[in-house]
Amino acid sequence: MPHVTQHWRLAVRCPACGKRAVAPVPDAAKGTPFGPRLHAVATYLKTFQALSYERLQAALADLFSLTISQGGLMNLLQRAQGRFAEGRAKAVAALRQAAVVASDETGVRIEGSNAYHWVFRCAAAVVHHASPTRGAIVVRTVMDGHRPAVWCSDRYSAQQGHAEAHQTCLAHLARDVAYADEASEDVLPSRLQLWLHRAFALAEGVGTLAASTLARKRRALERSLDAILAAPTSCDLARDLQTKFRRARDQLLTFAHWPGMVDATNNACERALRPAVIQRKVTNGYRAMWAAEGEADIRTVVDTARLGPGTNAFNTILQTVSA
């Protein structure tokens, strides 16, 4: 049961002039009646368990015998979300100093319209960002002029040109190759599939290889890919694959030039976006932009904290709203 404290205010009326005098509101009765733990519980359930407002009402009623309107829940969540602005600012500052940045985005619904949930990752921070657009302006806004040494992403054009070097996600190419290998009778997709297996093996062991060995294996992969891309083929799927690999030719083995710092895939960003995808499917999006931006701030603080050891999503939320 919730602990309830009632406050009584004395009000009297002057019998001579008829003026009514009311005692001042005590400081303890000002502001929200809910403590930081309830703010943290509601924020955790809404953000990381994808509860709708109706289901969140039911959960709080069942767990704590607390009856609260949806408007009250919105106010509660807005108050809690405001506590994460400082942590987001620190994460963005770290991102704007990083040498290696990875990014990805997924579609969401905000205020009944199509929008996007972006994520940016570096060694020190994970930054989530809600935006009505999928354009490159989002990257320029978040990075604020910072140009890292390496950018990792898929082949989407808005993700290109933001760093000195680029690592194309090999997992995205592997999916295209796997489909072509099943659908085509041409041998070229199979050759590309074997080449990708060698590239993934090199990426897995890149941190244990001597610089000379790494350079030798990288050159062997480059020569092998040149031969595959020059091979004649009459299959449309195979030709499309050749075109995709040619366009990303100088972005396929960047990880070998940055051993231990650059991943061959962008899977970490995709994992960071997975909760946003689940939220979209379960709740069909956000009623307001403030809710999408607030949840992005919460995910930024929690995911950045998860980069360190021994972190817990709820504890991170509780510590933030209690600060």
URWO-V518977 format. One record per pair of residues at least 12 apart in sequence whose C-alpha atoms are under 6 Angstrom apart, sorted by the first residue. I is the first residue (numbers start at 1). J is the second residue. If there is no record, write none. Layout:
i: (I | I)
j: (J | J)
This chain:
i: (1 | 1 | 9 | 10 | 10 | 36 | 36 | 40 | 40 | 50 | 80 | 81 | 83 | 84 | 84 | 87 | 88 | 88 | 88 | 91 | 96 | 96 | 99 | 99 | 100 | 100 | 100 | 101 | 101 | 101 | 102 | 102 | 102 | 102 | 102 | 103 | 103 | 103 | 104 | 104 | 104 | 105 | 105 | 108 | 108 | 109 | 110 | 110 | 111 | 111 | 115 | 115 | 116 | 116 | 117 | 117 | 125 | 126 | 126 | 126 | 127 | 128 | 128 | 129 | 130 | 135 | 136 | 147 | 148 | 149 | 149 | 150 | 150 | 150 | 151 | 151 | 152 | 152 | 152 | 153 | 153 | 153 | 154 | 154 | 166 | 167 | 167 | 167 | 168 | 168 | 169 | 169 | 170 | 171 | 177 | 206 | 207 | 207 | 229)
j: (64 | 65 | 23 | 22 | 23 | 321 | 322 | 317 | 318 | 279 | 321 | 294 | 321 | 297 | 298 | 301 | 297 | 300 | 301 | 125 | 143 | 146 | 148 | 149 | 148 | 149 | 150 | 121 | 122 | 151 | 120 | 121 | 151 | 152 | 153 | 119 | 120 | 153 | 118 | 119 | 269 | 117 | 118 | 280 | 285 | 285 | 285 | 286 | 287 | 288 | 132 | 133 | 131 | 132 | 129 | 130 | 304 | 300 | 303 | 304 | 300 | 296 | 300 | 296 | 293 | 158 | 158 | 163 | 163 | 163 | 164 | 163 | 165 | 166 | 163 | 166 | 166 | 167 | 168 | 168 | 169 | 266 | 168 | 169 | 251 | 251 | 252 | 254 | 251 | 252 | 265 | 266 | 265 | 265 | 189 | 259 | 259 | 260 | 242)
